[in-house]
Amino acid sequence: MTATTLPSTDWDAFVTALDGIEVIRDAVQVAKLSRDYYTYSPILQTLLSDKVGDLVVRPVNEAEVLKVAKACVQFKVPLTIRGAGTGNYGQCVPLKGGVILDLTRMQTVKWVKPGLACVEPGVKLVNLDKQTREMGWEIRMAPSTYRTATVGGFIGGGSGGIGSITYGQLRDRGNLHAVRVVTMEDEPRVIELRGDDVQKVNHAYGTNGIITELEIPLGPAYPWAELIVTFPDFMTAARFGQVLGDSDGIIKKLICICASPISNYFAALRSSIPTDSHCALLMIAEPCLEPFGELVREFGGTICYQKSAQEASKGVAIAEFSWNHTTLHARSVDPTLTYLQTLFPYDPDLKLLEHMYHHFGDEVMMHLEFIRVSSCVVPAALQIVRFSTPERLQEIIRYHEDSGAFIANPHTYILEDGGRKTIDPVQLQFKEMVDPYGLLNPGKMKAWEQSH
Ligand code: FAD
């Protein structure tokens, strides 16, 4: 059964039990910290807009997290963990009220050594990257929200991003080394998970443990040039993306391909990209620009924007037009737009992609992010969709699935109904041990809801 905050909860006594840990009770602030970016989905807007926590608690270290966990278990109140709240599927929206555990004050980078960093969960990705780059290393991958998102939130709710063209996704073995997790037992404790055991809590929406420390692998830092290349038609742009992805000798961090008219939504780039272009947004290691230029020529592309790594460190960042920032810019012009998340099967000829592009035309505008999946380069798509009705959206999803494309549905807050599709017995088993009362982010893990 899903844990729900009882109307009889004595919140004054609860706060007293916290013994001085920072608490926010102001209704406006609590409502603000109960939201994330679920508003990109018209389906989730309807389901989540009235969901709100009872109060927000802001611990500064693991010892305080243990105290909060103990109080929540004692008072049997739900606890929903929050990083920066940039998740897209209502991941940190409290469905059953209770405590919002805001971890943004836990910002210590504990150590950095070649190839590995150890951090508290509230460290912003951008700050970790800045620190590791001073030693010649960088975070392997980041969401386009890297300037605000936290490391804990990326592991709890993210999947991959800028850098995934080289390193794959967060779920791939080796992309998360170790975590410390606080449990919600009668006597909360800290468990350390290393190696494959990290999958027990990786991308679990904070339903089965509070991550209080993470060991994150790093990659060698490159000076990244930022470029935009236009192509005469979309499929040439897409094929260029595939070949660039497959070009092992050209080091890259981002291959984002946008069909026309998507780039028309990029207000800050309007003077750089000709109207109605099919274009590629790219981050290329500076030493590789010469062979890269040859590839562009081979595909008949035109470079319309180029910044050196040094220039790119200031002003507009191309990464902030990629991944789900593409949707953000489109929605800032037309808020009725929504999106899909699709993984196309490996096929260097891109046949299914080409079919979908022509089949849906302007209703499903093609936006690709090339990523590495099991050592093959494939297009992941975050298509921008002209929303009409929930039924039509479902029809579009079904058509993709029936044709062999994988949809990670961004219109559900249920963990298993998004990208995973199946119940994860390892995560369920771990939840049964560490959260026996089902207090962590209740209502999100289907496996638990169905079996309790
Ligand atoms: P939150 O939203 O606060 O939390 C995310 C989930 O993790 C929640 O379920 C929360 O309960 C859980 N959680 C948070 N901290 C912990 C913890 N310490 N222990 C256990 N669970 C925890 N995502 C991508 O993967 N790639 C992208 O490129 C990308 N681009 C985006 C672009 C835009 C414009 C937007 C709005 C979102 C995008 N996202 C993307 C989604 C989101 O920004 C990222 O997943 C981000 O890393 C989440 O970090 P956060 O700190 O905001 O986490």
Boltz pocket constraint, residues with backbone or C-beta under 6 A from the ligand:
constraints:
  - pocket:
      binder: B
      contacts: [[A, 36], [A, 37], [A, 80], [A, 81], [A, 82], [A, 83], [A, 84], [A, 85], [A, 86], [A, 87], [A, 88], [A, 91], [A, 92], [A, 103], [A, 121], [A, 142], [A, 143], [A, 144], [A, 145], [A, 148], [A, 149], [A, 150], [A, 151], [A, 152], [A, 153], [A, 154], [A, 155], [A, 156], [A, 157], [A, 158], [A, 159], [A, 160], [A, 161], [A, 162], [A, 201], [A, 204], [A, 205], [A, 206], [A, 207], [A, 209], [A, 210], [A, 211], [A, 212], [A, 322], [A, 323], [A, 324], [A, 325], [A, 328], [A, 441]]
      max_distance: 6.0
